[in-house]
Amino acid sequence: MSHNTFGHLFRVTTWGESHGSALGCVVDGCPPGIRFTLADIQSELDKRRPGQSRFVTQRREPDAVRVLSGFVVDGDDMVTTGTPVSMIIENVDHRSKDYGEIVRQFRPGHADYTYFTKYGIRDHRGGGRSSARETAARVAAGALARKVVPGLSVRGALVSMGEKSIDRTNWDWNFIADPENPFFTPDRASVQVFADYLDEIRKSGSSVGAVIEVVADGVPAGIGAPIYAKLDQDIAAGLMSINAVKGVEIGNGFEAARITGEENADEMRMGKDGKPEFLSNNAGGILGGIATGQPVIARFAVKPTSSILTPRKSVDLDGQEVDVMTKGRHDPCVGIRAVPIGEAMVACAIADHYLRHRGQVGDMRIANSE
């Protein structure tokens, strides 16, 4: 299977399967001198870790990361050397027997059928490489990517689940990390609404989708390129590569098709510091594929989990018609744990473009744009 790598200068290769002994990543192109701690990586993985509430899969994985290469130790810090950084996360709670009944069956809405059509073989145990378990390695890489760009902050939030949405007037970034918030929602009032809604979905043996919003602050103006290396292009590609993602928008996205040019244009005035200021951010911090210096805003839609208890019509490897019911431990809303994954992919794309920009025009140009 090819195409397990993304990025250009900041290049990430992930490896491993859902029910294999371990999974991990190799980050190539990370500059030397980047300081980080194991806790920096682990804290991001802990946000994605399964089994933390009744609203996610009950698979119990500690997701404990080990960094195997690419660093030297300086006090309490690890410091990158410029060589490949390799990280590993062991699988300790896989139950392959849960998938015994679908060895020869294709789950509707799942990658089972397309994998088998392409390769002539598939890993029915959780989906192998097609499992969202693979994304743990991306989150580890994203934790390192955040360190590459000085002053970069990447935060994500769940803004809707199925038919339920947050009230944006209640947006509170600090609440997202609250222990009483199992949904990564920025709206305290939405917690009970989401909980009641998802309990009904879960108890019925079904699943539901979600929309995630990622906001990157501190993105240097000028990174990106106008034609085949647009910053928004690469962010969209990274987000679309996440399992179960079916749509991406930047800034006001599809809403731009429903408003006038006057409403959509981000007007400008001169600020007190002598630099232009935007009066709005419909563009989501990117114009012509190049960062404006405003916050970069991206949203992505996650479809409902395909593995559900409700019987669905399908076929098997022998061409027989069957009704498929998937047992095991699955997320009733996989979009919940997609929040740190989306953050990681946006961070990796921005880090990659930062290094590409620096390689083309140098540090001085970046400094002058800030």
C-alpha positions as CSV (number, residue, x, y, z in Angstrom):
1,M,0.0,0.0,0.0
2,S,1.5,3.3,-1.1
3,H,0.8,6.9,0.0
4,N,1.4,6.7,3.7
5,T,3.2,10.1,3.8
6,F,2.0,13.7,3.7
7,G,3.8,17.0,3.7
8,H,6.8,18.4,1.7
9,L,9.5,19.7,4.1
10,F,7.7,18.7,7.3
11,R,7.0,15.1,6.1
12,V,5.0,12.7,8.2
13,T,4.8,8.9,7.5
14,T,2.4,6.9,9.6
15,W,2.5,3.1,10.0
16,G,0.6,0.4,11.8
17,E,-2.9,-1.0,12.0
18,S,-5.8,-0.9,14.4
19,H,-5.3,-4.4,15.7
20,G,-1.5,-4.7,15.1
21,S,1.0,-4.7,18.0
22,A,1.7,-1.0,17.6
23,L,1.4,2.1,15.4
24,G,3.4,5.2,15.0
25,C,4.9,7.8,12.8
26,V,8.2,9.1,11.4
27,V,8.6,12.9,11.1
28,D,11.2,13.8,8.6
29,G,12.3,17.4,8.0
30,C,11.7,18.7,11.5
31,P,14.4,21.5,12.0
32,P,17.1,21.0,14.6
33,G,16.8,22.8,17.9
34,I,13.1,22.4,18.4
35,R,12.5,21.9,22.2
36,F,9.7,19.7,23.4
37,T,8.9,17.3,26.2
38,L,7.3,13.9,26.2
39,A,4.4,15.5,28.1
40,D,3.8,17.9,25.2
41,I,3.2,14.9,22.9
42,Q,1.3,12.9,25.5
43,S,-1.1,15.7,26.4
44,E,-2.3,15.9,22.8
45,L,-2.7,12.1,22.6
46,D,-4.7,12.1,25.8
47,K,-7.3,14.4,24.2
48,R,-7.9,11.8,21.5
49,R,-7.6,8.7,23.7
50,P,-10.6,6.3,23.7
51,G,-12.6,5.1,26.6
52,Q,-12.8,8.5,28.5
53,S,-16.6,8.7,28.6
54,R,-19.7,6.8,27.7
55,F,-20.0,8.8,24.5
56,V,-16.9,7.3,22.8
57,T,-15.6,3.8,22.1
58,Q,-14.9,1.8,25.3
59,R,-11.7,0.4,23.9
60,R,-9.1,1.0,26.7
61,E,-5.9,2.2,25.2
62,P,-3.4,4.3,27.2
63,D,-1.9,5.6,24.0
64,A,1.4,6.0,25.8
65,V,3.9,7.4,23.3
66,R,7.6,6.7,23.1
67,V,10.0,8.9,21.1
68,L,12.7,6.6,19.6
69,S,14.9,8.8,17.6
70,G,15.7,12.3,16.3
71,F,16.5,14.1,19.6
72,V,19.1,14.7,22.3
73,V,18.2,15.3,26.0
74,D,18.9,18.7,27.5
75,G,17.7,18.8,31.1
76,D,14.0,18.1,31.1
77,D,13.7,18.8,27.4
78,M,14.1,16.8,24.3
79,V,15.8,18.8,21.5
80,T,15.4,17.8,17.8
81,T,18.6,17.1,15.9
82,G,17.2,17.5,12.4
83,T,17.2,13.7,11.9
84,P,13.9,11.7,11.5
85,V,11.8,11.7,14.7
86,S,10.2,8.3,15.2
87,M,7.4,7.8,17.6
88,I,5.6,4.6,18.6
89,I,2.3,3.9,20.4
90,E,1.5,0.3,21.4
91,N,-1.9,-1.3,21.0
92,V,-2.8,-3.1,24.3
93,D,-6.6,-3.6,24.1
94,H,-7.6,-4.9,20.7
95,R,-10.3,-7.6,20.6
96,S,-10.1,-9.1,17.1
97,K,-12.7,-11.7,18.0
98,D,-15.4,-9.0,18.0
99,Y,-15.1,-8.9,14.2
100,G,-15.4,-12.6,13.6
101,E,-18.8,-12.5,12.1
102,I,-17.9,-10.0,9.4
103,V,-14.8,-11.7,8.1
104,R,-16.5,-12.2,4.8
105,Q,-19.0,-9.4,4.9
106,F,-18.7,-5.8,3.7
107,R,-20.0,-3.2,6.1
108,P,-22.2,-0.6,4.4
109,G,-20.7,2.9,4.4
110,H,-17.3,1.4,5.4
111,A,-14.0,1.1,3.4
112,D,-14.3,-2.7,3.5
113,Y,-15.5,-3.0,0.0
114,T,-13.2,-0.5,-1.7
115,Y,-10.1,-1.9,0.1
116,F,-11.0,-5.4,-1.1
117,T,-11.7,-4.1,-4.6
118,K,-8.3,-2.4,-4.8
119,Y,-6.0,-4.8,-3.0
120,G,-7.8,-8.2,-3.2
121,I,-7.4,-8.5,0.6
122,R,-8.6,-6.6,3.6
123,D,-8.0,-6.5,7.4
124,H,-11.5,-7.1,8.9
125,R,-10.1,-6.5,12.4
126,G,-11.2,-3.0,13.0
127,G,-10.4,-2.1,9.4
128,G,-6.6,-2.2,9.6
129,R,-5.1,1.0,8.1
130,S,-8.6,2.3,7.3
131,S,-9.4,2.5,11.1
132,A,-9.5,5.8,12.9
133,R,-6.9,4.2,15.2
134,E,-4.3,5.2,12.7
135,T,-4.9,8.9,13.5
136,A,-3.2,8.6,16.9
137,A,0.1,8.8,15.0
138,R,-1.0,12.0,13.3
139,V,-1.8,13.6,16.6
140,A,1.7,12.8,17.9
141,A,3.2,14.4,14.8
142,G,0.9,17.4,15.1
143,A,2.1,18.0,18.7
144,L,5.6,18.4,17.3
145,A,4.4,20.5,14.4
146,R,3.0,23.1,16.9
147,K,6.5,23.7,18.1
148,V,7.9,24.6,14.7
149,V,6.1,27.9,14.1
150,P,6.9,30.5,16.8
151,G,3.7,31.8,18.5
152,L,1.4,29.3,16.7
153,S,-1.8,28.3,18.5
154,V,-4.2,25.7,17.0
155,R,-7.5,25.0,18.7
156,G,-10.5,23.0,17.7
157,A,-14.1,22.7,18.8
158,L,-17.2,20.6,18.0
159,V,-19.8,23.0,16.7
160,S,-22.6,20.6,15.8
161,M,-23.6,17.0,16.3
162,G,-26.3,15.6,14.0
163,E,-29.3,18.0,14.2
164,K,-27.9,19.8,17.3
165,S,-25.7,22.9,17.2
166,I,-23.9,25.2,19.6
167,D,-24.9,28.8,20.4
168,R,-21.9,30.8,19.1
169,T,-22.7,33.6,21.5
170,N,-21.7,31.3,24.3
171,W,-18.3,30.5,22.8
172,D,-15.7,29.9,25.5
173,W,-12.3,28.4,24.5
174,N,-11.4,27.7,28.1
175,F,-14.5,25.5,28.6
176,I,-13.3,23.0,26.0
177,A,-10.7,21.6,28.4
178,D,-13.2,21.4,31.3
179,P,-13.4,17.9,32.8
180,E,-17.2,18.2,32.7
181,N,-17.1,18.7,28.9
182,P,-16.9,15.3,27.1
183,F,-17.6,16.8,23.7
184,F,-15.0,19.5,23.0
185,T,-17.9,22.0,22.8
186,P,-17.2,25.7,23.4
187,D,-20.8,26.2,24.6
188,R,-21.4,25.1,28.2
189,A,-25.2,25.0,27.6
190,S,-24.8,22.5,24.8
191,V,-23.3,19.7,26.9
192,Q,-26.6,18.4,28.3
193,V,-28.3,18.8,24.8
194,F,-25.5,16.8,23.2
195,A,-25.5,14.2,26.0
196,D,-29.3,13.5,25.8
197,Y,-29.2,13.4,22.1
198,L,-26.2,11.0,21.8
199,D,-27.6,8.8,24.6
200,E,-30.6,8.2,22.4
201,I,-28.5,7.5,19.4
202,R,-26.2,5.1,21.3
203,K,-29.0,3.2,22.9
204,S,-30.7,2.6,19.6
205,G,-27.5,1.0,18.2
206,S,-26.9,3.8,15.7
207,S,-24.4,6.6,15.2
208,V,-24.4,10.3,14.2
209,G,-22.0,12.7,12.5
210,A,-20.5,16.1,13.6
211,V,-18.9,19.3,12.4
212,I,-15.6,20.4,13.8
213,E,-14.1,23.9,13.6
214,V,-10.3,24.5,13.9
215,V,-8.8,27.9,14.4
216,A,-5.1,28.7,14.1
217,D,-3.8,31.9,15.6
218,G,-0.3,33.3,15.0
219,V,-0.1,32.1,11.4
220,P,2.6,34.3,9.7
221,A,1.3,36.5,6.9
222,G,2.7,35.4,3.5
223,I,3.0,31.6,4.0
224,G,1.4,29.6,1.3
225,A,1.5,30.0,-2.5
226,P,-0.9,31.2,-5.2
227,I,-1.2,28.2,-7.5
228,Y,-0.4,24.6,-6.7
229,A,0.7,25.0,-3.1
230,K,-2.1,27.0,-1.6
231,L,-2.2,27.0,2.2
232,D,-6.0,26.3,2.2
233,Q,-5.5,23.6,-0.4
234,D,-3.1,21.7,1.8
235,I,-5.2,22.2,4.9
236,A,-8.2,20.9,3.1
237,A,-6.3,17.9,1.8
238,G,-5.1,17.1,5.3
239,L,-8.5,17.4,6.8
240,M,-10.1,15.3,4.0
241,S,-7.6,12.6,4.6
242,I,-9.0,12.0,8.1
243,N,-11.2,8.9,8.3
244,A,-14.9,9.6,7.9
245,V,-14.5,13.2,6.8
246,K,-16.8,14.1,3.9
247,G,-16.5,17.9,3.6
248,V,-14.2,20.8,4.3
249,E,-14.7,24.6,4.2
250,I,-12.3,27.5,4.8
251,G,-13.6,30.7,6.4
252,N,-17.3,31.2,5.7
253,G,-17.0,28.4,3.1
254,F,-20.3,27.4,1.4
255,E,-22.0,30.4,2.9
256,A,-20.0,32.5,0.5
257,A,-22.1,31.2,-2.3
258,R,-25.2,32.7,-0.7
259,I,-24.1,36.3,-0.1
260,T,-23.1,39.3,-2.2
261,G,-19.6,40.5,-2.9
262,E,-20.2,43.5,-0.6
263,E,-21.0,41.1,2.2
264,N,-18.2,38.7,1.5
265,A,-15.3,41.1,1.0
266,D,-13.1,41.6,4.0
267,E,-12.6,45.3,4.0
268,M,-9.4,46.9,5.2
269,R,-8.2,50.0,7.1
270,M,-4.8,51.2,8.4
271,G,-4.2,50.2,12.0
272,K,-2.5,52.3,14.6
273,D,0.7,50.3,14.1
274,G,0.9,51.5,10.4
275,K,-0.1,48.0,9.1
276,P,-3.4,47.1,7.4
277,E,-6.2,45.7,9.5
278,F,-9.1,43.6,8.2
279,L,-12.6,44.5,9.4
280,S,-13.8,40.9,9.0
281,N,-12.5,37.4,8.3
282,N,-14.8,35.7,5.8
283,A,-11.7,34.4,3.9
284,G,-10.7,32.4,7.0
285,G,-7.2,34.0,7.1
286,I,-6.2,32.9,3.5
287,L,-6.5,34.9,0.3
288,G,-5.2,33.5,-3.0
289,G,-3.7,30.6,-1.2
290,I,-1.5,32.8,1.0
291,A,-2.0,33.6,4.7
292,T,-3.2,37.1,5.5
293,G,-2.0,37.1,9.1
294,Q,-5.6,36.7,10.5
295,P,-6.7,33.5,12.2
296,V,-6.9,30.6,9.8
297,I,-10.4,29.0,10.2
298,A,-11.4,25.6,8.8
299,R,-14.4,23.4,9.4
300,F,-14.9,19.8,8.5
301,A,-17.8,17.4,8.4
302,V,-17.5,13.9,9.9
303,K,-20.0,11.3,8.8
304,P,-21.7,8.8,11.2
305,T,-19.7,5.8,12.3
306,S,-20.2,3.0,9.8
307,S,-19.9,0.1,12.3
308,I,-23.3,0.0,14.0
309,L,-25.6,-2.5,15.7
310,T,-28.6,-1.8,13.5
311,P,-28.7,-4.4,10.7
312,R,-27.9,-3.0,7.2
313,K,-28.3,-4.6,3.8
314,S,-25.0,-5.7,2.1
315,V,-23.2,-8.5,0.4
316,D,-20.4,-10.9,1.3
317,L,-17.2,-12.2,-0.5
318,D,-19.3,-14.9,-2.1
319,G,-21.7,-12.5,-3.6
320,Q,-24.5,-13.5,-1.3
321,E,-26.9,-10.8,0.1
322,V,-26.6,-10.4,3.8
323,D,-27.7,-8.2,6.7
324,V,-24.7,-6.8,8.5
325,M,-24.7,-5.9,12.2
326,T,-21.3,-4.9,13.6
327,K,-20.5,-5.8,17.2
328,G,-17.6,-4.5,19.2
329,R,-16.6,-1.1,20.6
330,H,-17.3,1.8,18.4
331,D,-17.8,5.6,18.7
332,P,-21.5,6.6,18.5
333,C,-20.1,9.9,17.2
334,V,-16.6,9.6,15.9
335,G,-16.6,13.4,15.4
336,I,-15.9,13.9,19.1
337,R,-12.4,12.5,19.0
338,A,-11.8,14.0,15.6
339,V,-11.2,17.4,17.2
340,P,-7.5,16.8,18.2
341,I,-7.0,15.0,14.9
342,G,-8.2,18.1,13.0
343,E,-5.9,20.3,15.1
344,A,-3.0,18.1,14.3
345,M,-3.5,18.1,10.5
346,V,-3.9,21.9,10.5
347,A,-0.8,22.3,12.6
348,C,1.2,20.0,10.3
349,A,0.1,21.9,7.1
350,I,1.0,25.2,8.6
351,A,4.4,24.0,9.9
352,D,5.2,22.6,6.4
353,H,4.3,25.9,4.7
354,Y,6.3,27.9,7.3
355,L,9.4,25.8,6.4
356,R,8.7,26.1,2.7
357,H,8.3,29.8,2.9
358,R,11.4,30.2,5.0
359,G,13.3,28.1,2.4
360,Q,12.2,30.3,-0.4
361,V,12.3,33.9,1.0
362,G,14.2,33.5,4.3
363,D,13.6,34.4,7.9
364,M,13.8,38.1,7.3
365,R,10.7,38.2,5.1
366,I,8.7,36.2,7.8
367,A,9.9,38.6,10.5
368,N,8.8,41.6,8.4
369,S,5.4,40.2,7.9
370,E,4.6,39.7,11.5
